[in-house]
């Protein structure tokens, strides 16, 4: 479809513009075309409102007071580290990160493969007691259990898990262990969508009704789509040249390396693959998450999970669906709400099956104070025989604790 960046006039109106009947529900008001923005802000019309009034009752929406908005992020302490070397009967266990452990800890060694104990038994685990720590070297009492079996790790990779701490009666307090908050930030971005048409066209009677109203409704959807695309695939950036400052907000895909990832090798996605992906992605955060899918991923899930999914259509007065169709899938690890995002395929997100599993508690639509979506009418110049209106939004997205989210890609469509 041709794009018209100049003023719209009667020359662009179809000569034989046939009249047809459409309701406000389908008359270019397509909340399913920008489901992420819809879920975060509920900027779409009430489904029970025949005239399509906007509610703006956002579920993950907040106001910020500066175009560079900041937040603090923290996590619970890690409790495992990769083992280094091949401990056999020695009293020293070396780990990749010794700061995760303290004197008095009970630790558990787990190998990838079954190993021989110093005794005649075999297995892949051993419990030890940490006496002291020097850097990444843990001085331990081996086989800290009744059996006294020391695991003879001679070749296999192994992991050291911190179970808890064992204190003696009357002992002094041990070392404090804390996590450090980290500062994060993103930018708000200015989104602008302009509607312009000649007064002559506006006064012309068309079969499809008033052209000004048509263009306003159409461009409102375009405006929402531009925000949706940036919230998914934008990269945080700021350019300053004199008094000219331009910011772009960073989106979800920019942080995909921090998510729980599941990458295929061009084969079709199987139910086993999908369950494995959910197992990893539900390690942290909410037990209800939203999987935004491209067409290939949604079709693949539907092919093996037909008996486990249920379509939840938007209903009059039901604000829980926010104007979009949601497919509920109950997994052993939590509830997954499947949502098709057609933009993923249109933007060349991937050639196969892919999607983002989002814990909505990790994201927040943020708008600059007084700069949430507004429509300013009649901004045309004095004496200009035209009508000009402008949609404007200055917004971004807060992105925190993304290890709660998942990213799946690389499977055949």
CORDAMO-V809212 format. One record per backbone hydrogen bond with DSSP energy under -1.0 kcal/mol. CO is the residue of the C=O (numbers start at 1). NH is the residue of the N-H. Records with the same first field share a line. If there is no record, write none. Layout:
CO: NH ; NH
This chain:
8: 198
9: 12
16: 18
23: 27
26: 28
28: 30
30: 33
31: 34
34: 38
35: 39
36: 40
37: 41
38: 42
40: 60
42: 56
46: 49
49: 52
53: 46
56: 58
60: 365
62: 367
64: 369
67: 188
69: 186
71: 184
73: 182
79: 162
81: 160
82: 96
87: 153
91: 140
93: 138
94: 84
97: 100
98: 101
102: 105
104: 166
105: 130
106: 163 ; 164
107: 128
108: 161
109: 126
110: 159
115: 123
116: 152
121: 117
123: 115
124: 111
126: 109
127: 144
128: 107
129: 141
130: 104
132: 139
134: 137
136: 95
137: 134
138: 93
139: 131 ; 132
141: 129
143: 145
150: 118
151: 153
152: 154
157: 112
158: 83
159: 110
160: 81
161: 108
164: 106
168: 171
182: 73
184: 71
186: 69
189: 395
191: 393
193: 391
195: 389
196: 8
197: 387
198: 202
199: 203
206: 209
210: 214
211: 215
212: 216
213: 217
214: 218
215: 219
216: 220
217: 221
218: 222
219: 223
220: 224
221: 225
222: 226
223: 227
224: 228
225: 229
226: 230
227: 231
228: 232
229: 233
230: 234
231: 252
232: 253
234: 251
237: 248
239: 246
241: 244
244: 241
246: 239
248: 237
252: 255
253: 256
255: 258
256: 259
260: 407
262: 409
267: 412
270: 274
271: 275
272: 276
273: 277
274: 278
275: 279
276: 280
277: 281
278: 282
280: 283
287: 335
289: 337
290: 358
291: 339
292: 356
293: 341
294: 298
295: 299
296: 300
297: 301
298: 302
299: 303
300: 304
301: 305
305: 308
308: 330
310: 328
312: 326
315: 318
321: 324
326: 312
327: 338
328: 310
329: 336
334: 331
335: 289
336: 329
337: 291
338: 327
339: 293
341: 344
342: 346
343: 347
344: 349
345: 348
353: 411
354: 294
355: 408
356: 292
357: 406
358: 290
359: 362
362: 400
364: 398
365: 62
366: 396
367: 64
368: 371
371: 394
374: 392
376: 390
381: 384
384: 386
385: 199
387: 197
388: 379
389: 195
390: 376
391: 193
392: 374
393: 191
394: 368
395: 189
396: 366
398: 364
401: 404
402: 405
405: 260
406: 357
407: 262
408: 355
409: 264
410: 266
411: 353
